[in-house]
Amino acid sequence: MKKKHCLLFALSCLSMHSFAQKGYTEKQLSRKPVWTDMMKDTSANFFEVEKAYKTYWANHELPDEEAEGKNKEPEQKLSRRERKEQQAVMELSLDVKRYQMWRESVLPWVQDNGRIRPQAERLAIWKAQQTNITK
């Protein structure tokens, strides 16, 4: 049973690593918000996520924060297509906020090569700092 779990864990790690290594073309980055998935990948390179985010928004208009959550017309007057489009804009607006929060939280942990220190390394650094403070 342990071998089965180890194999599944190894395969999941390999698939996550291959996702992080997947090269996107400029065309793909400009058409789809792949940065939303890249942020969720713990092995993603910070600079690649930044590039994906900037490339996407170079070809799209950022959602208006003030209009977020406010309907210009009552729900009843919107067609199904218009409601769907409005929902997509709201989701993208939330993704932008998630990106901004993600960026702020990982920025201190980004190394020169773009690698983001994993949680275990962050904790070890924090513990070492706490030990130095108490001495």
N, CA, C and O atoms as a DFTB+ gen file, in Angstrom:
540 C
 N C O
     1  1       0.813      -1.197       0.000
     2  2       0.000       0.000       0.000
     3  2       0.859       1.265       0.000
     4  3       0.544       2.236      -0.688
     5  1       1.961       1.246       0.787
     6  2       2.836       2.412       0.847
     7  2       3.473       2.686      -0.509
     8  3       3.637       3.840      -0.906
     9  1       3.835       1.603      -1.224
    10  2       4.442       1.772      -2.547
    11  2       3.473       2.472      -3.499
    12  3       3.870       3.307      -4.311
    13  1       2.204       2.114      -3.382
    14  2       1.183       2.706      -4.237
    15  2       1.066       4.217      -3.963
    16  3       0.973       5.014      -4.898
    17  1       1.072       4.601      -2.688
    18  2       0.982       6.017      -2.326
    19  2       2.224       6.774      -2.770
    20  3       2.130       7.903      -3.253
    21  1       3.389       6.153      -2.606
    22  2       4.638       6.795      -3.030
    23  2       4.645       7.006      -4.539
    24  3       5.080       8.051      -5.024
    25  1       4.165       6.018      -5.273
    26  2       4.113       6.129      -6.725
    27  2       3.153       7.234      -7.151
    28  3       3.464       8.018      -8.049
    29  1       1.992       7.297      -6.511
    30  2       1.023       8.346      -6.839
    31  2       1.591       9.729      -6.521
    32  3       1.408      10.674      -7.288
    33  1       2.276       9.839      -5.390
    34  2       2.878      11.117      -5.012
    35  2       3.951      11.518      -6.030
    36  3       4.007      12.673      -6.451
    37  1       4.791      10.575      -6.419
    38  2       5.853      10.862      -7.391
    39  2       5.259      11.288      -8.729
    40  3       5.755      12.223      -9.357
    41  1       4.213      10.618      -9.167
    42  2       3.576      10.976     -10.432
    43  2       2.946      12.360     -10.362
    44  3       3.029      13.131     -11.319
    45  1       2.316      12.679      -9.235
    46  2       1.705      14.008      -9.120
    47  2       2.776      15.090      -9.109
    48  3       2.577      16.162      -9.681
    49  1       3.910      14.822      -8.465
    50  2       5.012      15.795      -8.460
    51  2       5.554      15.997      -9.869
    52  3       5.836      17.124     -10.278
    53  1       5.699      14.900     -10.609
    54  2       6.186      15.008     -11.986
    55  2       5.224      15.787     -12.861
    56  3       5.652      16.583     -13.696
    57  1       3.933      15.566     -12.681
    58  2       2.961      16.284     -13.507
    59  2       2.963      17.772     -13.167
    60  3       2.822      18.610     -14.058
    61  1       3.121      18.105     -11.890
    62  2       3.186      19.518     -11.504
    63  2       4.449      20.153     -12.071
    64  3       4.427      21.291     -12.539
    65  1       5.554      19.403     -12.023
    66  2       6.813      19.939     -12.548
    67  2       6.704      20.160     -14.053
    68  3       7.184      21.169     -14.568
    69  1       6.078      19.222     -14.759
    70  2       5.936      19.384     -16.205
    71  2       5.043      20.561     -16.540
    72  3       5.256      21.231     -17.551
    73  1       4.027      20.827     -15.694
    74  2       3.165      21.989     -15.921
    75  2       3.982      23.273     -15.811
    76  3       3.832      24.192     -16.616
    77  1       4.850      23.320     -14.796
    78  2       5.654      24.525     -14.584
    79  2       6.644      24.717     -15.733
    80  3       6.976      25.847     -16.089
    81  1       7.108      23.621     -16.304
    82  2       8.086      23.705     -17.372
    83  2       7.456      23.924     -18.748
    84  3       8.163      24.195     -19.719
    85  1       6.142      23.809     -18.832
    86  2       5.461      23.953     -20.116
    87  2       5.669      25.359     -20.648
    88  3       5.383      26.352     -19.979
    89  1       6.169      25.412     -21.856
    90  2       6.395      26.717     -22.465
    91  2       5.166      27.161     -23.230
    92  3       4.633      26.418     -24.054
    93  1       4.729      28.351     -22.960
    94  2       3.585      28.907     -23.670
    95  2       4.090      29.855     -24.743
    96  3       5.094      30.542     -24.557
    97  1       3.394      29.889     -25.854
    98  2       3.739      30.845     -26.894
    99  2       3.153      32.199     -26.520
   100  3       2.244      32.291     -25.695
   101  1       3.679      33.234     -27.131
   102  2       3.151      34.577     -26.882
   103  2       1.665      34.628     -27.232
   104  3       0.881      35.293     -26.555
   105  1       1.290      33.926     -28.284
   106  2      -0.103      33.915     -28.725
   107  2      -1.003      33.299     -27.651
   108  3      -2.084      33.819     -27.373
   109  1      -0.556      32.189     -27.046
   110  2      -1.332      31.543     -25.986
   111  2      -1.439      32.450     -24.765
   112  3      -2.502      32.563     -24.156
   113  1      -0.328      33.095     -24.413
   114  2      -0.321      33.974     -23.249
   115  2      -1.233      35.180     -23.452
   116  3      -1.842      35.672     -22.502
   117  1      -1.325      35.647     -24.681
   118  2      -2.143      36.833     -24.942
   119  2      -3.627      36.498     -25.066
   120  3      -4.473      37.374     -24.885
   121  1      -3.947      35.262     -25.366
   122  2      -5.352      34.890     -25.559
   123  2      -6.039      34.357     -24.303
   124  3      -7.209      34.651     -24.061
   125  1      -5.315      33.574     -23.505
   126  2      -5.925      32.929     -22.343
   127  2      -5.225      33.377     -21.068
   128  3      -4.010      33.576     -21.068
   129  1      -5.972      33.540     -19.984
   130  2      -5.351      33.939     -18.714
   131  2      -4.696      32.742     -18.003
   132  3      -5.145      32.321     -16.937
   133  1      -3.632      32.205     -18.608
   134  2      -2.954      31.036     -18.036
   135  2      -2.290      31.367     -16.707
   136  3      -1.981      30.466     -15.928
   137  1      -2.071      32.631     -16.443
   138  2      -1.452      33.030     -15.186
   139  2      -2.297      32.625     -13.982
   140  3      -1.770      32.457     -12.883
   141  1      -3.612      32.468     -14.184
   142  2      -4.471      32.063     -13.069
   143  2      -4.124      30.653     -12.601
   144  3      -4.131      30.374     -11.402
   145  1      -3.823      29.770     -13.539
   146  2      -3.417      28.406     -13.182
   147  2      -1.968      28.369     -12.720
   148  3      -1.622      27.598     -11.825
   149  1      -1.127      29.187     -13.316
   150  2       0.284      29.199     -12.949
   151  2       0.477      29.610     -11.489
   152  3       1.363      29.090     -10.810
   153  1      -0.344      30.537     -11.006
   154  2      -0.232      30.975      -9.613
   155  2      -0.488      29.831      -8.641
   156  3       0.093      29.793      -7.557
   157  1      -1.347      28.909      -9.023
   158  2      -1.702      27.791      -8.157
   159  2      -0.615      26.727      -8.099
   160  3      -0.600      25.899      -7.188
   161  1       0.289      26.747      -9.065
   162  2       1.362      25.765      -9.141
   163  2       2.502      26.193      -8.220
   164  3       3.119      27.237      -8.434
   165  1       2.779      25.390      -7.198
   166  2       3.809      25.748      -6.222
   167  2       5.219      25.732      -6.803
   168  3       6.141      26.278      -6.198
   169  1       5.395      25.116      -7.961
   170  2       6.730      25.075      -8.566
   171  2       6.869      26.061      -9.731
   172  3       7.856      26.023     -10.466
   173  1       5.893      26.928      -9.891
   174  2       5.932      27.900     -10.985
   175  2       7.046      28.917     -10.761
   176  3       7.370      29.268      -9.627
   177  1       7.617      29.374     -11.853
   178  2       8.643      30.404     -11.803
   179  2       7.953      31.764     -11.747
   180  3       7.073      32.055     -12.557
   181  1       8.354      32.587     -10.794
   182  2       7.735      33.893     -10.586
   183  2       7.769      34.741     -11.855
   184  3       6.774      35.369     -12.215
   185  1       8.915      34.755     -12.527
   186  2       9.070      35.598     -13.704
   187  2       8.204      35.113     -14.864
   188  3       7.750      35.919     -15.675
   189  1       7.972      33.805     -14.949
   190  2       7.094      33.274     -15.992
   191  2       5.635      33.665     -15.726
   192  3       4.890      33.983     -16.653
   193  1       5.243      33.638     -14.458
   194  2       3.870      34.037     -14.104
   195  2       3.675      35.525     -14.406
   196  3       2.647      35.930     -14.948
   197  1       4.680      36.331     -14.046
   198  2       4.619      37.772     -14.328
   199  2       4.487      38.025     -15.833
   200  3       3.690      38.855     -16.271
   201  1       5.284      37.295     -16.609
   202  2       5.245      37.465     -18.067
   203  2       3.864      37.099     -18.609
   204  3       3.313      37.809     -19.450
   205  1       3.313      35.998     -18.127
   206  2       1.997      35.556     -18.588
   207  2       0.936      36.601     -18.246
   208  3       0.067      36.896     -19.067
   209  1       1.003      37.155     -17.046
   210  2       0.041      38.163     -16.600
   211  2       0.144      39.418     -17.466
   212  3      -0.862      39.919     -17.967
   213  1       1.353      39.914     -17.635
   214  2       1.551      41.148     -18.402
   215  2       1.208      40.972     -19.871
   216  3       0.640      41.874     -20.488
   217  1       1.546      39.826     -20.436
   218  2       1.240      39.564     -21.846
   219  2      -0.267      39.514     -22.066
   220  3      -0.775      40.058     -23.046
   221  1      -0.979      38.861     -21.154
   222  2      -2.430      38.774     -21.289
   223  2      -3.056      40.164     -21.240
   224  3      -3.888      40.499     -22.082
   225  1      -2.662      40.974     -20.260
   226  2      -3.295      42.279     -20.084
   227  2      -2.806      43.313     -21.088
   228  3      -3.405      44.382     -21.205
   229  1      -1.738      43.022     -21.811
   230  2      -1.314      43.922     -22.881
   231  2      -2.323      43.898     -24.031
   232  3      -2.404      44.841     -24.818
   233  1      -3.091      42.804     -24.116
   234  2      -4.060      42.633     -25.197
   235  2      -5.511      42.675     -24.731
   236  3      -6.425      42.474     -25.530
   237  1      -5.724      42.932     -23.460
   238  2      -7.078      42.988     -22.908
   239  2      -7.194      44.210     -22.009
   240  3      -6.197      44.770     -21.554
   241  1      -8.428      44.603     -21.769
   242  2      -8.679      45.743     -20.892
   243  2      -8.912      45.228     -19.474
   244  3      -9.745      44.349     -19.253
   245  1      -8.169      45.782     -18.519
   246  2      -8.346      45.395     -17.120
   247  2      -9.775      45.715     -16.682
   248  3     -10.319      46.753     -17.060
   249  1     -10.387      44.835     -15.889
   250  2     -11.746      45.109     -15.409
   251  2     -11.759      46.353     -14.520
   252  3     -10.818      46.609     -13.767
   253  1     -12.821      47.097     -14.623
   254  2     -12.980      48.308     -13.835
   255  2     -13.348      47.912     -12.411
   256  3     -14.386      47.288     -12.190
   257  1     -12.500      48.273     -11.434
   258  2     -12.748      47.894     -10.046
   259  2     -14.004      48.541      -9.491
   260  3     -14.712      47.926      -8.693
   261  1     -14.291      49.760      -9.894
   262  2     -15.460      50.459      -9.373
   263  2     -16.755      49.836      -9.863
   264  3     -17.765      49.858      -9.160
   265  1     -16.727      49.282     -11.064
   266  2     -17.941      48.687     -11.622
   267  2     -18.161      47.262     -11.132
   268  3     -19.214      46.672     -11.370
   269  1     -17.156      46.710     -10.442
   270  2     -17.267      45.333      -9.981
   271  2     -18.447      45.177      -9.033
   272  3     -18.610      45.934      -8.076
   273  1     -19.243      44.197      -9.321
   274  2     -20.376      43.913      -8.451
   275  2     -21.585      44.790      -8.687
   276  3     -22.635      44.561      -8.087
   277  1     -21.466      45.783      -9.539
   278  2     -22.599      46.669      -9.803
   279  2     -23.165      46.372     -11.188
   280  3     -22.440      46.404     -12.182
   281  1     -24.426      46.093     -11.244
   282  2     -25.071      45.871     -12.533
   283  2     -25.479      47.215     -13.113
   284  3     -26.019      48.077     -12.419
   285  1     -25.213      47.367     -14.382
   286  2     -25.642      48.597     -15.044
   287  2     -27.144      48.566     -15.278
   288  3     -27.818      49.597     -15.283
   289  1     -27.646      47.355     -15.471
   290  2     -29.081      47.164     -15.650
   291  2     -29.538      46.073     -14.683
   292  3     -28.741      45.211     -14.311
   293  1     -30.782      46.094     -14.280
   294  2     -31.272      45.026     -13.406
   295  2     -31.126      43.663     -14.075
   296  3     -31.175      43.554     -15.300
   297  1     -30.943      42.609     -13.247
   298  2     -30.752      41.242     -13.742
   299  2     -31.822      40.826     -14.754
   300  3     -31.514      40.145     -15.732
   301  1     -33.072      41.228     -14.530
   302  2     -34.157      40.780     -15.395
   303  2     -33.983      41.271     -16.832
   304  3     -34.402      40.589     -17.768
   305  1     -33.377      42.429     -17.019
   306  2     -33.258      42.997     -18.354
   307  2     -32.078      42.449     -19.138
   308  3     -31.992      42.654     -20.348
   309  1     -31.169      41.756     -18.466
   310  2     -30.003      41.209     -19.151
   311  2     -30.346      39.881     -19.809
   312  3     -31.073      39.065     -19.243
   313  1     -29.820      39.675     -20.999
   314  2     -30.009      38.387     -21.658
   315  2     -29.079      37.359     -21.000
   316  3     -28.189      37.714     -20.226
   317  1     -29.296      36.121     -21.313
   318  2     -28.465      35.053     -20.760
   319  2     -27.002      35.266     -21.154
   320  3     -26.101      35.081     -20.335
   321  1     -26.772      35.651     -22.401
   322  2     -25.412      35.895     -22.884
   323  2     -24.768      37.057     -22.128
   324  3     -23.597      36.992     -21.753
   325  1     -25.540      38.111     -21.909
   326  2     -25.013      39.282     -21.192
   327  2     -24.683      38.941     -19.736
   328  3     -23.677      39.402     -19.196
   329  1     -25.539      38.129     -19.108
   330  2     -25.251      37.706     -17.726
   331  2     -23.986      36.858     -17.672
   332  3     -23.174      36.986     -16.756
   333  1     -23.835      35.993     -18.664
   334  2     -22.648      35.129     -18.723
   335  2     -21.382      35.975     -18.916
   336  3     -20.362      35.728     -18.273
   337  1     -21.455      36.958     -19.790
   338  2     -20.316      37.852     -20.010
   339  2     -19.995      38.648     -18.746
   340  3     -18.830      38.827     -18.390
   341  1     -21.029      39.115     -18.083
   342  2     -20.847      39.874     -16.847
   343  2     -20.195      39.003     -15.766
   344  3     -19.332      39.469     -15.022
   345  1     -20.613      37.746     -15.689
   346  2     -20.034      36.811     -14.724
   347  2     -18.559      36.572     -15.040
   348  3     -17.732      36.505     -14.130
   349  1     -18.226      36.445     -16.324
   350  2     -16.831      36.234     -16.719
   351  2     -15.964      37.430     -16.334
   352  3     -14.830      37.260     -15.885
   353  1     -16.489      38.625     -16.508
   354  2     -15.752      39.837     -16.131
   355  2     -15.536      39.875     -14.625
   356  3     -14.456      40.234     -14.154
   357  1     -16.570      39.502     -13.871
   358  2     -16.452      39.470     -12.403
   359  2     -15.389      38.461     -11.962
   360  3     -14.585      38.747     -11.075
   361  1     -15.389      37.282     -12.586
   362  2     -14.399      36.259     -12.247
   363  2     -12.982      36.745     -12.559
   364  3     -12.061      36.554     -11.764
   365  1     -12.822      37.371     -13.716
   366  2     -11.508      37.878     -14.099
   367  2     -11.061      38.989     -13.158
   368  3      -9.877      39.096     -12.838
   369  1     -11.994      39.806     -12.719
   370  2     -11.677      40.858     -11.765
   371  2     -11.182      40.265     -10.446
   372  3     -10.225      40.762      -9.853
   373  1     -11.840      39.204      -9.998
   374  2     -11.388      38.515      -8.790
   375  2     -10.021      37.880      -8.997
   376  3      -9.188      37.885      -8.090
   377  1      -9.787      37.334     -10.185
   378  2      -8.482      36.739     -10.481
   379  2      -7.371      37.785     -10.440
   380  3      -6.257      37.492     -10.004
   381  1      -7.665      38.989     -10.887
   382  2      -6.677      40.073     -10.830
   383  2      -6.340      40.377      -9.375
   384  3      -5.172      40.559      -9.033
   385  1      -7.338      40.430      -8.534
   386  2      -7.099      40.679      -7.103
   387  2      -6.312      39.535      -6.479
   388  3      -5.418      39.761      -5.664
   389  1      -6.651      38.298      -6.867
   390  2      -5.898      37.143      -6.360
   391  2      -4.437      37.229      -6.797
   392  3      -3.530      36.936      -6.018
   393  1      -4.220      37.628      -8.035
   394  2      -2.851      37.769      -8.533
   395  2      -2.094      38.806      -7.720
   396  3      -0.959      38.570      -7.305
   397  1      -2.715      39.941      -7.494
   398  2      -2.048      41.003      -6.734
   399  2      -1.697      40.530      -5.325
   400  3      -0.610      40.821      -4.825
   401  1      -2.611      39.805      -4.683
   402  2      -2.337      39.273      -3.350
   403  2      -1.248      38.201      -3.405
   404  3      -0.365      38.172      -2.547
   405  1      -1.305      37.326      -4.400
   406  2      -0.287      36.285      -4.569
   407  2       1.076      36.923      -4.762
   408  3       2.052      36.509      -4.137
   409  1       1.148      37.926      -5.621
   410  2       2.416      38.590      -5.921
   411  2       3.021      39.207      -4.662
   412  3       4.213      39.048      -4.397
   413  1       2.202      39.904      -3.896
   414  2       2.680      40.527      -2.661
   415  2       3.168      39.485      -1.657
   416  3       4.146      39.715      -0.945
   417  1       2.487      38.342      -1.603
   418  2       2.854      37.327      -0.607
   419  2       4.110      36.547      -0.987
   420  3       4.852      36.120      -0.103
   421  1       4.364      36.353      -2.279
   422  2       5.543      35.565      -2.667
   423  2       6.762      36.421      -2.990
   424  3       7.881      35.909      -3.014
   425  1       6.573      37.685      -3.233
   426  2       7.686      38.555      -3.633
   427  2       8.892      38.471      -2.697
   428  3      10.019      38.400      -3.187
   429  1       8.713      38.477      -1.386
   430  2       9.887      38.371      -0.513
   431  2      10.626      37.037      -0.623
   432  3      11.774      36.930      -0.191
   433  1       9.987      36.032      -1.192
   434  2      10.562      34.692      -1.254
   435  2      11.073      34.325      -2.644
   436  3      11.457      33.179      -2.875
   437  1      11.081      35.274      -3.565
   438  2      11.536      35.008      -4.928
   439  2      13.061      35.095      -4.976
   440  3      13.659      36.062      -4.503
   441  1      13.672      34.068      -5.555
   442  2      15.120      34.055      -5.705
   443  2      15.493      34.674      -7.046
   444  3      14.620      34.940      -7.872
   445  1      16.776      34.902      -7.267
   446  2      17.236      35.564      -8.490
   447  2      16.817      34.843      -9.767
   448  3      16.608      35.481     -10.798
   449  1      16.693      33.523      -9.707
   450  2      16.310      32.763     -10.896
   451  2      14.791      32.648     -11.065
   452  3      14.322      31.997     -11.998
   453  1      14.019      33.277     -10.169
   454  2      12.563      33.253     -10.268
   455  2      11.908      32.165      -9.449
   456  3      10.683      32.117      -9.341
   457  1      12.712      31.290      -8.870
   458  2      12.170      30.218      -8.033
   459  2      11.580      30.838      -6.769
   460  3      12.175      31.722      -6.152
   461  1      10.413      30.359      -6.406
   462  2       9.761      30.826      -5.183
   463  2      10.050      29.782      -4.102
   464  3       9.763      28.596      -4.268
   465  1      10.620      30.246      -3.002
   466  2      10.958      29.300      -1.929
   467  2       9.694      28.585      -1.463
   468  3       8.660      29.216      -1.242
   469  1       9.786      27.258      -1.314
   470  2       8.624      26.506      -0.812
   471  2       8.351      26.825       0.658
   472  3       9.198      27.381       1.358
   473  1       7.172      26.468       1.097
   474  2       6.735      26.775       2.454
   475  2       7.695      26.236       3.507
   476  3       7.938      26.904       4.512
   477  1       8.243      25.045       3.299
   478  2       9.162      24.445       4.279
   479  2      10.413      25.313       4.447
   480  3      10.887      25.510       5.566
   481  1      10.945      25.827       3.343
   482  2      12.120      26.713       3.408
   483  2      11.772      28.025       4.106
   484  3      12.566      28.542       4.891
   485  1      10.612      28.551       3.827
   486  2      10.181      29.799       4.463
   487  2      10.105      29.628       5.977
   488  3      10.547      30.483       6.744
   489  1       9.532      28.499       6.381
   490  2       9.398      28.221       7.807
   491  2      10.770      28.077       8.469
   492  3      10.980      28.571       9.577
   493  1      11.697      27.403       7.795
   494  2      13.047      27.231       8.341
   495  2      13.743      28.587       8.495
   496  3      14.416      28.824       9.498
   497  1      13.590      29.456       7.532
   498  2      14.182      30.798       7.607
   499  2      13.568      31.578       8.755
   500  3      14.272      32.241       9.517
   501  1      12.255      31.493       8.873
   502  2      11.569      32.202       9.952
   503  2      12.040      31.707      11.314
   504  3      12.302      32.506      12.213
   505  1      12.150      30.373      11.466
   506  2      12.605      29.807      12.734
   507  2      14.033      30.253      13.060
   508  3      14.346      30.564      14.209
   509  1      14.892      30.281      12.041
   510  2      16.269      30.730      12.260
   511  2      16.301      32.196      12.706
   512  3      17.087      32.573      13.576
   513  1      15.452      33.000      12.110
   514  2      15.386      34.410      12.499
   515  2      14.877      34.566      13.930
   516  3      15.369      35.407      14.682
   517  1      13.890      33.753      14.302
   518  2      13.357      33.819      15.656
   519  2      14.408      33.405      16.682
   520  3      14.477      33.971      17.772
   521  1      15.226      32.412      16.325
   522  2      16.293      31.961      17.209
   523  2      17.323      33.074      17.396
   524  3      17.811      33.294      18.505
   525  1      17.651      33.776      16.309
   526  2      18.620      34.871      16.384
   527  2      18.083      36.050      17.198
   528  3      18.849      36.738      17.872
   529  1      16.807      36.277      17.139
   530  2      16.194      37.381      17.881
   531  2      16.241      37.115      19.385
   532  3      16.502      38.024      20.174
   533  1      15.987      35.870      19.776
   534  2      15.945      35.549      21.205
   535  2      17.319      35.448      21.845
   536  3      17.417      35.416      23.071
   537  1      18.378      35.396      21.055
   538  2      19.745      35.295      21.607
   539  2      20.251      36.628      22.073
   540  3      21.377      36.724      22.561
